[in-house]
Structure formats: structure tokens, C-alpha cells
Amino acid sequence: MSEPEHPSPIIDYFVRELRPGLPAADQARLDSYADRVAATTHHGDFRRAWHCAGWAIELAEASSDTEYGRMVEALKEKLTLWKDTIFGAEFGAIPGDHVGPGQDVEIQWVDDAVAIATDRAEAAGWATVPWEDVLEAMLEVAADGD
């Protein structure tokens, strides 16, 4: 039996995509998670990606100033997640990339989370984006399977 893949592709992708947009101080904080990230495996990645999706919706809702605006932002983000889920499943079904539809969907959810975080940071600064919360949630997922 082969060894599990290290680190978790989902956490690794999140860190790699988030890092370039972060200010230097946040990049240093992100770097402090390196050992914990390296110790993860792919087991539990669906739940990790699901954390990203939920976090993206919460962040989109929190970005609005009115209840109506929060509802609209949440609905738009949920629609985007569904569209990206379908796209990821279709793309993952294409033979030859050795990545199944499940992982392509998970990557789409991480992309959405990073995009919303970046948009929020551009509008209100990285101090308003609790990126460490979702990273901690992903790191806390036990590696005992999906």
C-alpha cells in the first residue's frame, strides 16, 4: 500500500493561492503554519474544501452593510459555488488529467474562497479577512478519511 500524499492538496492549494495577495506580516503568519500543513494528507480533503465553501459564503454575507445586501451576496455566492461544482465535475470527468471530478470540485471551492477573500481585502483590507480561521478549520480535520 502506498504512503498518503503529503501535504493535503486542498490545504496546499489554499496556501499557495492565498499567499501572493497577503501583506508581508500576514505572509509571515501563514509561513508559521508550514509544519502543520506539511503533516497533513489528502484524507479529509472533501471536508476541508467544504470548510472553504462555507467560509466563502459567510465572508460574502459579512461584506454587505444591509440584511438585504447580505442575503443577495449569500445567494450570489451559493449560485457561484453550484456553477463551479458543476464545472469541476464536468472538467474532472475528462479523461487524462488523473484527477477525478471530486477533487476538481474541491479546487473550485478553494478558488471561490480565495477570490472572495481577495475581493474583501481589496475593499476593506486584509485585517477584515479572517483567513486564519478557515486554515485552522482545515488543519483540524482529522485525517481519518472523508
N, C-alpha and C positions, 0 to 999 in steps of 0.2 A: 504494500500500500504506500502511495506517495505521501510526502510531507505536505501539510497545508501551505497554501500560498501566503507569504508574508510580504508586506503588511496587507491589511484589508484593502482590496482595490477601491472600495467606496470611500473609506476614510482617506486613503492616499490621494484619490482624485479630488476630494473636497479640499484638502490641504493645498494641493498643487494649484487648484483653480482660485482659491481664496487669496493665497499669499501675495501675488503681484499687486493687488489693489490695496493691500493694507499699508498703513503708515509704518515707519521703521520700528516704533515701540511695540506695535501690535505684531509685527513680524517676529520680533524677539520673543514675545509671549507665545506665539504659535510655535516657534522653534523649540520652546521648552517642553512641548508635547512629543517631541521626536521619539523618545524611547518608548513611550506608551503606544504611539502609533505603530512603531516597528514591531511591537509584540503582538499585534492583532493578526487575525487570519480572516479569510473570506467567510467563515461561518458566522451567521447572523447579519450578513450584509443587507438582506431584504429589510430587516427591521431598522438597520442604520439608515438606509435610503428613505424609509418611511418616516423616520425622525426628521430628515431633511425636508421632506414634503410638508409635514405638519408645521414645522418651524417656518417654512416659507409662507404658508397661509397666515399664521399668527403675525409674522412680521409685516405682511401686506395689510392685514387688518389694522395693526397698530399704527401704520403710516398715515392714516386718514384722521382728519380733525372732527368728523361728524359720524354719528351712528350710521346714517345712510351711506356715507362715503366708505366706512369700514365694511358694510355689507357688500357694496359694489366691488370693492377691492378684493374681498374674500371670494366672491363669485367669479370674478375675472381670473384670479389665481387658480381656483379649482378647475375652471374650464381649461386653462393653460396646462395644468397637470394632466387632465384627462387626454387632451390632444397629444401631449408629449408621451403619455403612456402608450397610446395607440401607435404613434410614430416609432417609439422604441421597440414595441412588439413587432411591427412590420419590418423595421430595419434589422432587428435581431433574427428574424426568420430567413434572411437572405443567407444562403449557404456560403461558406468560405472564410468568414471572419473569426471563426472559432469562439464566438461569444454568442450566448443564447439570448432569446428575447427577454428573459428576465433581467439579465444584467444590463442590457441596453435601456430598459425601462428605469432601472435604478439610477443609471448615469443621468438620464433625463431629469429625474427628481433632484439630483445633486446640482445639475446645471441651473435648474429653476431657483433653488435656494441661494446659490452664489449670485445669480443675476439680481434677485430681489435685494439681497444684502448690499450689493454694489450700488444699486439704484438708491436705496435708502441712505447709504453712506454719502453718495454724491449730493443728495438733497439736504441731509442733516448732520453729516459727519459720522465717522466710524464709532464714535463714543455711543451713538444711538443704536448700534447693531450688536446685539449680544451673541456674537459668533461663538464665543467660548461655551455657551450653554448647549448649543447643538453638538459641538465637538465632544463635550463631556458626555452628553447623552449617547452619542455613537460609541464612545470608548467604553461606556458602562454596559453595553450589550454583551451578554455572556457569549462566548464562542462555543456554545453547545448546539449549534445548528440553527436553521431557520424554522 
